Amino acid sequence: MAVLKVKKVHLIAHDSIKEELLKTLQKKGLIHVIDLKEDISLFEAGQGIKSFEPDHSNVDITLSKVNFVLDFIAGFEEKKTGMMASLSQEKVTVGFDQFESIKDEVDLDATYEKAHSFSEQFASIDAEIGKLRALRAELAPWSPLDLDLKSLGETDSAVVSIGTVPLSSLDKLQAELIESILEASFEVIDKASQVYYVFLVYLKDKAMGAAQLLGNYGFQPVVFADVEGTATEAMASVDAKIVGLTADRESLSDRAKKMLSVKDDFLVLKTYLMSVRDRAEVQGNFAKTEKVFMLEGWVLEENVSQFSDIVSGLTSDADITFDDPGEDDEPPVILRNKKWLAPFEVVTKLYGNPKYGEIDPTPFLAPFFIIFFGMAMGDVGYGIILTAACLYLKKKLNVSDKVKSFLILFAYGGVTTTIAGVLTGSYFTMEAKYLPAFVRSLIIIDPLADPVTLLVFCLFFGIIHIFFGVLLEMADAIKTQAGIDAIMAEPSKLVFLTGAIILVIQMISQGTLAASVLQVGKWLFILGALALIWFTGAGARNIFTRIGGGLFNLYGMSAFIGDIISYSRLMALGLATFLIGWGINIIGEIARGIPLVGVVIMVGILVGGHIFNLVINLIGSFVHPARLQYVEFFSKFFEGGGDDFNPFSIKAKEVVLKK
């Protein structure tokens, strides 16, 4: 239940074992590699030490071919839709021996050429279909014109032409054309949003004047080269060609679909090539001389002997040392908690890893987070559905470990939601009067009848949560031997806050507390304030600045009031869930009165409405309890900012490797 300890490994070995060592280390995933290029002093020391310049160009070329094939065949897969499909990702399971030999088992070049050929044929057909559709669109406005398009142009005595004229120019053009060129014939064939499609004939000896006149009014001639027959006949011919090409494409697609059989092998090959590329890339973090290489990294303390055995199994001449992290080091962080607690690491990591040596907050936030989750949702029906759905999805879907952690976390939340629902009498947000007597007897707080008690309950949990955070800070100060002032500052806060809370309760309750309790509260408040002024002002140059700094910190304690009040959001969330669901029930009851179809409509409203209420409040029930951890709880003891332990390993996103 902590941040695992790591050792810093320094290795110097002969180049001859480098490739085999990298293969083994990648397979085992033991070391988080450090970039030695950042250690400038190493290269300035002379002795011929240089950095590696990794060359993976050949692998990149091969990978591009593999990706081309995978992208090509992806277009022929049946697309799965829905939430289940979006969460689940199919993976290929393969043994490590087959993984290592996949390059020899796959005929990459032949498959790539086949896919490339198919791709070119598809591109050619699609381009031709695109041209034909564009031609058809150009012909469509001229379909009313019963004239062979081949006859357009000049005859011995006349010019026959078609074209477009802007809407605003038609009347003026037509009038002037008839006036200037008496022998001209002008006919509108069709109209679009911005132009008229026109047909005109005029004498050949008037061609120059007609051309100038037409140009003045924005006439744009239309020419159809290599098109025979009328526009309607040409369109029929184009349609026939498109049908033929579409059939050719479908036939080609049927043949191309057979390439889906290579998908699994190519996914394995892609993962293998990526691992080869990573082995080349990681060497950019090494240093080298003419015959040896140097690497540094972080290894889990529990894996030190295994790492040593791997190196000694390859050579007896390697220089290998393991050191504890130094003051200037920033070791990566890996968390390890018990199996039932591990899903809560999701909440921690959304905020950030603890720094190395810092407290892992996961086991401490877990009970509060899951209780707050249940309080925010608070319904038996919703809780049972949530738990059952999450456990089913976890079993049914092939998803990442992170998604599984979320599903388990929400399943836990469903349990506390059910418990909170029992204690508040919420069963699909039905009114308590409709519940059996035994069920009503289990109700501790009725949120609608007694919201003040619910608010007090939420604030009480907030006080416990915040006090626990202060205690954790004190424990951390003791662990790190931070000094008596730093250690005593934390219990001083607790004493002061306890006194302040007693005094506030006395004010709100209008003097109902016993005199002895009030007296204790006053002294706790005074002694806590004095202790805070003294201990939190430590480190000042003199007693006056110490007291001044302490007074400032005492003033800062007012922020705790806002922190405690922030827990009232749990009441608001719980009431929102109930009231929305209650409204859905009322609407459903009203709908039941509709003749004939009332029951069907009621069921639809209840099912759809409660699913909506569950989903929308599920978001709030996660976000707000998480916020209470991050802002009100973590701020008392947790700094965070640690880097993930990212071991050099095979990154198999689409492949499951059997060890």
Order of alpha helices (4+ residues) and beta strands (2+ residues): beta-beta-alpha-beta-alpha-beta-alpha-alpha-beta-alpha-alpha-beta-beta-alpha-beta-beta-alpha-beta-alpha-alpha-beta-beta-alpha-beta-beta-alpha-alpha-alpha-alpha-alpha-alpha-alpha-alpha-alpha-alpha-alpha-alpha-beta
